[in-house]
Amino acid sequence: MKIGVIADTHLTQSTPDLAELLNGVFKDVETILHAGDLTELAVLDAFAGKKVLAVCGNMDSLAVRRQLPTYRVFQAERFKIGLIHGWGGPRGIEERIAPEFEGVNCIVYGHTHTPAHREREGVFFFNPGAFGGGWGPRSKSVGVLDLTDTVSGQIFYL
């Protein structure tokens, strides 16, 4: 099973570039996760036809904060996955968000605008970076989780 992962879009509505992900990187995914900082709910319209799970982030409008939780846990095949935006500075973010979840195999997060994929203490941490831009020359990115015998992920620079 493949799951598309995006965070930090920082948009007020869907854009052609965002919708194009369904014909490219997210073409073969069953579900799309948005790890917060959508800014407005209309951003999720880009993923019509796919199952979408999202959480709110620190830059989201009041409407987004009323509609979406700050974190969620869901089952995908035999894996338990936590989804959260995150808070504070980039250093130590995984240590801050980990206590929000118990018994998960994977934690997907955003906030830092920096891609990350690593296993720590038996949990796979995955940050797709920022669709709305990050730091460095290859700043725009999304990710795909691959659920097979284990959870792994790949970052795609756009």
Backbone torsions as a table, in degrees:
resi	resn	phi	psi	omega
1	MET	NA	137.3	177.9
2	LYS	-115.8	138.5	-179.6
3	ILE	-126.7	125.6	176.1
4	GLY	-77.5	142.1	-178.4
5	VAL	-132.5	130.2	180.0
6	ILE	-140.8	152.7	177.6
7	ALA	-152.3	162.3	170.8
8	ASP	50.6	53.6	176.7
9	THR	-72.8	-35.1	179.2
10	HIS	50.5	49.5	179.1
11	LEU	-123.3	160.9	175.6
12	THR	-100.9	-12.9	178.6
13	GLN	-158.2	170.2	176.7
14	SER	-63.9	150.5	176.4
15	THR	-127.9	161.4	176.9
16	PRO	-56.7	-40.0	179.3
17	ASP	-62.1	-40.0	179.9
18	LEU	-67.8	-47.6	179.6
19	ALA	-63.5	-30.9	-179.0
20	GLU	-64.8	-20.5	177.3
21	LEU	-57.1	-30.1	179.7
22	LEU	-68.2	-22.1	176.7
23	ASN	-96.5	-6.4	-177.5
24	GLY	-120.8	-110.6	-173.7
25	VAL	-56.2	-37.4	-176.7
26	PHE	-96.1	13.6	-176.3
27	LYS	-58.0	-42.3	-173.8
28	ASP	-103.5	14.0	179.6
29	VAL	-87.4	151.0	177.6
30	GLU	-92.0	-32.7	-175.6
31	THR	-134.5	150.4	175.1
32	ILE	-122.3	130.8	175.6
33	LEU	-104.5	133.9	173.1
34	HIS	-116.0	116.6	-175.0
35	ALA	-91.1	37.1	169.9
36	GLY	90.0	167.0	-170.8
37	ASP	62.4	47.3	170.0
38	LEU	-65.1	-45.5	-173.7
39	THR	94.7	-53.1	176.4
40	GLU	-135.3	150.2	-177.5
41	LEU	-62.4	-28.3	-179.2
42	ALA	-58.4	-20.6	177.9
43	VAL	-58.8	-36.4	-177.3
44	LEU	-69.2	-15.3	176.9
45	ASP	-59.3	-24.0	-179.8
46	ALA	-62.2	-21.8	-174.1
47	PHE	-106.5	25.1	179.1
48	ALA	-54.8	134.7	-179.3
49	GLY	98.5	-12.7	177.4
50	LYS	-111.5	153.8	171.7
51	LYS	-74.3	129.4	-177.9
52	VAL	-124.5	129.5	172.4
53	LEU	-119.2	131.6	-176.4
54	ALA	-141.5	158.7	173.8
55	VAL	-129.3	161.4	178.9
56	CYS	-88.4	158.1	178.1
57	GLY	-125.0	-177.2	-174.6
58	ASN	-72.0	-17.4	-179.1
59	MET	-103.5	7.1	-176.9
60	ASP	-79.9	152.4	179.4
61	SER	-68.1	167.8	177.5
62	LEU	-60.7	-37.7	179.0
63	ALA	-61.5	-41.3	178.3
64	VAL	-66.4	-43.3	-178.9
65	ARG	-64.4	-31.6	177.5
66	ARG	-74.4	-31.6	-174.2
67	GLN	-89.0	-35.1	-172.5
68	LEU	-112.1	145.7	176.9
69	PRO	-75.6	166.4	177.1
70	THR	-80.5	-23.0	173.9
71	TYR	-155.4	162.3	177.3
72	ARG	-154.1	157.7	176.4
73	VAL	-127.0	136.2	178.9
74	PHE	-144.2	161.6	179.2
75	GLN	-99.9	131.2	175.0
76	ALA	-130.6	108.6	-171.7
77	GLU	55.6	-126.5	-177.0
78	ARG	-96.2	10.8	-176.5
79	PHE	-108.1	142.2	175.2
80	LYS	-102.1	122.0	-173.5
81	ILE	-120.1	132.8	174.5
82	GLY	-101.5	141.8	-179.7
83	LEU	-128.1	128.2	-177.0
84	ILE	-154.0	158.1	176.2
85	HIS	-85.3	-54.5	-176.9
86	GLY	110.5	172.0	-177.5
87	TRP	-158.7	165.9	178.6
88	GLY	78.5	-171.3	179.1
89	GLY	-70.7	163.6	-177.9
90	PRO	-64.7	-33.2	-178.9
91	ARG	-69.7	124.9	177.9
92	GLY	82.9	10.0	-176.4
93	ILE	-62.9	-38.9	-178.8
94	GLU	-64.9	-35.7	177.1
95	GLU	-68.0	-33.1	179.6
96	ARG	-73.9	-38.5	-175.0
97	ILE	-85.1	-26.8	-176.4
98	ALA	-54.5	-41.8	-179.2
99	PRO	-64.7	-13.5	177.8
100	GLU	-72.4	-14.1	-174.4
101	PHE	-126.7	145.9	177.5
102	GLU	-129.8	130.8	175.1
103	GLY	70.1	25.2	178.6
104	VAL	-93.1	155.3	175.8
105	ASN	-91.4	-24.5	-173.7
106	CYS	-148.1	141.7	171.9
107	ILE	-123.1	120.7	177.1
108	VAL	-101.6	131.8	-179.1
109	TYR	-144.5	171.9	178.0
110	GLY	-132.0	-131.5	172.2
111	HIS	74.8	-43.1	-173.6
112	THR	-80.1	-17.2	-175.4
113	HIS	64.4	15.4	-179.1
114	THR	-123.5	121.2	179.4
115	PRO	-60.9	145.8	176.6
116	ALA	-153.9	142.2	173.5
117	HIS	-153.6	111.8	-177.9
118	ARG	-159.0	156.0	175.4
119	GLU	-100.6	134.1	177.7
120	ARG	-137.0	121.1	177.2
121	GLU	51.0	43.5	175.5
122	GLY	81.0	4.6	179.0
123	VAL	-117.0	132.6	177.1
124	PHE	-88.8	116.5	177.6
125	PHE	-96.2	132.4	-175.6
126	PHE	-139.3	122.1	175.7
127	ASN	-124.6	120.0	-177.5
128	PRO	-76.1	-3.1	-172.1
129	GLY	85.1	-154.0	-174.9
130	ALA	-124.8	126.4	172.6
131	PHE	-68.6	-31.4	179.9
132	GLY	-79.5	2.8	177.4
133	GLY	110.3	146.0	-179.1
134	GLY	-133.4	-142.1	-176.5
135	TRP	-111.1	143.8	176.6
136	GLY	95.7	177.7	-174.5
137	PRO	-71.0	-27.9	-180.0
138	ARG	-109.3	70.1	-165.6
139	SER	-85.9	-34.2	-177.2
140	LYS	-83.8	126.5	-178.4
141	SER	-152.2	158.5	172.9
142	VAL	-139.3	177.6	179.9
143	GLY	-142.4	168.0	174.6
144	VAL	-134.6	125.4	172.3
145	LEU	-87.7	140.7	177.5
146	ASP	-119.5	115.5	-179.6
147	LEU	-102.2	108.1	177.0
148	THR	-125.9	-120.4	172.5
149	ASP	-72.5	-24.1	178.6
150	THR	-135.6	176.6	173.3
151	VAL	-101.1	126.6	174.7
152	SER	-136.3	169.5	-178.3
153	GLY	-151.5	156.7	179.8
154	GLN	-131.9	139.4	177.0
155	ILE	-96.5	137.3	176.9
156	PHE	-119.9	122.6	177.9
157	TYR	-90.8	133.6	-174.3
158	LEU	-104.7	NA	NA
